[in-house]
Amino acid sequence: MADPTIAVIGAGPAGIRATEALAQHRLPVIVIDEAPKGGGQIYRQPPDAFRRSPSLRYGFEANKARALHTTIERLASAIDYRPSTLAWNVWDRQLDTLRAGKTEKVPFDFLVIATGATDRVLPVPGWTLPGVYTLGGAQIALKYQGCAIGHHTVFLGTGPLLYLVAYQYAKAGATVKAVLDVNAAAAKRRALPALAWSPSMLAKGLYYRAWLGAHGVVVEDGVTPIVIHGNGGVSELTYRRAGVETTLRCDAIGLGFGLKAETQLADLAGCRFRFDRESRQWLPERNADGESTISGVYVAGDGAGIGGADAAELWGERVGLAIAARCGRPRDTTRIATIDRQLARLAHLREGLERAFPFPSQHVSTIRADTILCRCESIRIGDAMAAIRVFDVIEMNRMKAVTRVGMGRCQGRMCSAAAAELLATESRQDVAAVGRLRAQPPVKPIPLPWSSPR
Ligand SMILES: Cc1cc2nc3c(=O)[nH]c(=O)nc-3n(C[C@H](O)[C@H](O)[C@H](O)COP(=O)(O)OP(=O)(O)OC[C@H]3O[C@@H](n4cnc5c(N)ncnc54)[C@H](O)[C@@H]3O)c2cc1C
């Protein structure tokens, strides 16, 4: 019997480990990643001519980064590796991909969707000014090309990445004016027992925070952002804490409220989704092997639910082993049992992180009505609220049709979390009840075929 065609989307920790497990069982794999080099978000590699060392780029995680980079380099000649290639659609058991302006169809028998995560953003008045970046975007500038987003940067939002990126900036010599966390210190204290499931992770988090404080960076909890000012670019940020308003001068802001799984391809593949209360996100359902509700379509890593890089590696391998067994290779039950135990432990840590840095769902209904909600279509919060009331909107796709929120270039990747919270508040429903935006191809902007007029 001919070997099946196995496609893996994503060459981050999950995709690389899935590929490795499949290759070890001598199964042919096609690996597709829009990035030019493997490593994913956390272990993103710089362009060839850039010389910052792995320890400067990845800090405590440098060895893990090196191990993954070596693995994908070693595998590259044995597999069909397609870097700089976007998978922009899944339909009828084939992918549509785009590389160097050329589209191609990739039929598959098995598909591993390991597409990772993106920043979860909430609007703040002034957040569309030049100089405001997502936290992940700020980190990409530093990790990829050794650039800072500004001379005097404030990091605002919540989540472990907030402290990590601020630390990385300050360590690299950038001036970090402040780290402002919307969550209260009490939330973090309450989460300590769950966070202690991973003492090394907890120690790193405490270290970043202590280091920032010891190096003169203002670190505050329980902050309410009020407005980002600027004329042609960021110049000030005003926030409130314990009833006191403070204005900081700055020329750049890194903004982020945790991460959001990149689930559009799983949606287009027809996978069933469930609402995850802990992270307030819709996620593809999967069984213990990582298989979705569509036979042969597997999800692994942050694209199936935010779990962090270590969990992504484990899930990747787990899925690779499961597909190998489906293809007639012996099922490695010992290794699978070990992975499952490690994943169960990491799930406790994840619970702790969600408790320490909960998504501030109430935020969006407390901000000024003239704040932009959907930046692609320039739709303001007040206009969206009015439309919800006038048209009696109770569901996300109806909201999109009526307001155009989520209809622009990003297809709701940036605004849908905030839009869902706004709709839930305005229609007095639980956020799970308002549903989610259906994914539409292309999942990211692609050029239209164009020929010049004669
Ligand atoms: C910007 C950003 C920075 C982060 N930095 C850190 C950090 O410093 N430390 C930390 O602990 N965690 C960080 N995280 C979280 C971390 O990325 C994950 O926990 C971990 O990398 C998950 O691994 P993964 O393999 O699931 O996904 P990823 O590492 O995100 O890999 C997914 C891969 O899929 C590719 N991809 C996605 N969609 C497509 C598509 N449609 N077509 C083709 N390719 C596609 C991407 O290019 C990427 O290489 C970050 C997350 C983001 C979004």
The ligand as a Tripos MOL2 file, in Angstrom:
@<TRIPOS>MOLECULE
LIG
   53    58     1     0     0
SMALL
NO_CHARGES

@<TRIPOS>ATOM
      1 C1          4.3410   36.8150   18.6220 C.3       1 LIG1
      2 C2          4.4650   35.7700   19.6870 C.ar      1 LIG1
      3 C3          5.6070   35.7060   20.4700 C.ar      1 LIG1
      4 C4          5.7350   34.7100   21.4500 C.ar      1 LIG1
      5 N1          6.8690   34.6880   22.2120 N.ar      1 LIG1
      6 C5          6.9790   33.7810   23.2100 C.ar      1 LIG1
      7 C6          8.1170   33.7570   24.0630 C.ar      1 LIG1
      8 O1          9.0380   34.5350   23.8990 O.2       1 LIG1
      9 N2          8.1510   32.8530   25.0610 N.ar      1 LIG1
     10 C7          7.1370   31.9540   25.2420 C.ar      1 LIG1
     11 O2          7.2060   31.1340   26.1720 O.2       1 LIG1
     12 N3          6.0680   31.9270   24.4290 N.ar      1 LIG1
     13 C8          5.9650   32.8290   23.4440 C.ar      1 LIG1
     14 N4          4.8510   32.8270   22.6500 N.ar      1 LIG1
     15 C9          3.9240   31.7250   22.7840 C.3       1 LIG1
     16 C10         4.6230   30.6270   21.9710 C.3       1 LIG1
     17 O3          4.6380   31.0430   20.6430 O.3       1 LIG1
     18 C11         4.0050   29.3020   21.9580 C.3       1 LIG1
     19 O4          3.7070   28.7880   23.2050 O.3       1 LIG1
     20 C12         4.7760   28.2730   21.1400 C.3       1 LIG1
     21 O5          5.6250   28.8370   20.1870 O.3       1 LIG1
     22 C13         3.7320   27.4360   20.4920 C.3       1 LIG1
     23 O6          4.2920   26.5950   19.5500 O.3       1 LIG1
     24 P1          3.4340   26.1600   18.2860 P.3       1 LIG1
     25 O7          4.2820   25.2240   17.5250 O.co2     1 LIG1
     26 O8          2.1030   25.7170   18.7320 O.co2     1 LIG1
     27 O9          3.1910   27.4990   17.4730 O.3       1 LIG1
     28 P2          4.1820   28.5710   16.8670 P.3       1 LIG1
     29 O10         5.4970   28.5770   17.5090 O.co2     1 LIG1
     30 O11         3.4250   29.8310   16.8360 O.co2     1 LIG1
     31 O12         4.3950   28.0560   15.3670 O.3       1 LIG1
     32 C14         3.3540   28.1250   14.4390 C.3       1 LIG1
     33 C15         3.9650   28.2080   13.0690 C.3       1 LIG1
     34 O13         2.9150   28.1100   12.1260 O.3       1 LIG1
     35 C16         3.1590   29.0150   11.0770 C.3       1 LIG1
     36 N5          1.8550   29.3380   10.5050 N.ar      1 LIG1
     37 C17         0.7680   29.8210   11.1360 C.ar      1 LIG1
     38 N6         -0.2630   29.9490   10.2900 N.ar      1 LIG1
     39 C18         0.1990   29.5420    9.0830 C.ar      1 LIG1
     40 C19        -0.3900   29.4340    7.7910 C.ar      1 LIG1
     41 N7         -1.6760   29.7720    7.5780 N.pl3     1 LIG1
     42 N8          0.3760   29.0060    6.7580 N.ar      1 LIG1
     43 C20         1.6770   28.6550    6.9530 C.ar      1 LIG1
     44 N9          2.2780   28.7300    8.1680 N.ar      1 LIG1
     45 C21         1.5500   29.1540    9.2120 C.ar      1 LIG1
     46 C22         3.8600   30.1950   11.7190 C.3       1 LIG1
     47 O14         4.6630   30.8730   10.7900 O.3       1 LIG1
     48 C23         4.6740   29.5200   12.8240 C.3       1 LIG1
     49 O15         6.0000   29.2640   12.4080 O.3       1 LIG1
     50 C24         4.7010   33.7950   21.6510 C.ar      1 LIG1
     51 C25         3.5490   33.8590   20.8590 C.ar      1 LIG1
     52 C26         3.4220   34.8360   19.8890 C.ar      1 LIG1
     53 C27         2.1770   34.8920   19.0610 C.3       1 LIG1
@<TRIPOS>BOND
     1     1     2 1
     2     2     3 ar
     3     2    52 ar
     4     3     4 ar
     5     4     5 ar
     6     4    50 ar
     7     5     6 ar
     8     6     7 ar
     9     6    13 1
    10     7     8 2
    11     7     9 ar
    12     9    10 ar
    13    10    11 2
    14    10    12 ar
    15    12    13 ar
    16    13    14 ar
    17    14    15 1
    18    14    50 ar
    19    15    16 1
    20    16    17 1
    21    16    18 1
    22    18    19 1
    23    18    20 1
    24    20    21 1
    25    20    22 1
    26    22    23 1
    27    23    24 1
    28    24    25 2
    29    24    26 1
    30    24    27 1
    31    27    28 1
    32    28    29 2
    33    28    30 1
    34    28    31 1
    35    31    32 1
    36    32    33 1
    37    33    34 1
    38    33    48 1
    39    34    35 1
    40    35    36 1
    41    35    46 1
    42    36    37 ar
    43    36    45 ar
    44    37    38 ar
    45    38    39 ar
    46    39    40 ar
    47    39    45 ar
    48    40    41 1
    49    40    42 ar
    50    42    43 ar
    51    43    44 ar
    52    44    45 ar
    53    46    47 1
    54    46    48 1
    55    48    49 1
    56    50    51 ar
    57    51    52 ar
    58    52    53 1
@<TRIPOS>SUBSTRUCTURE
     1 LIG1         1 GROUP 0 **** ****
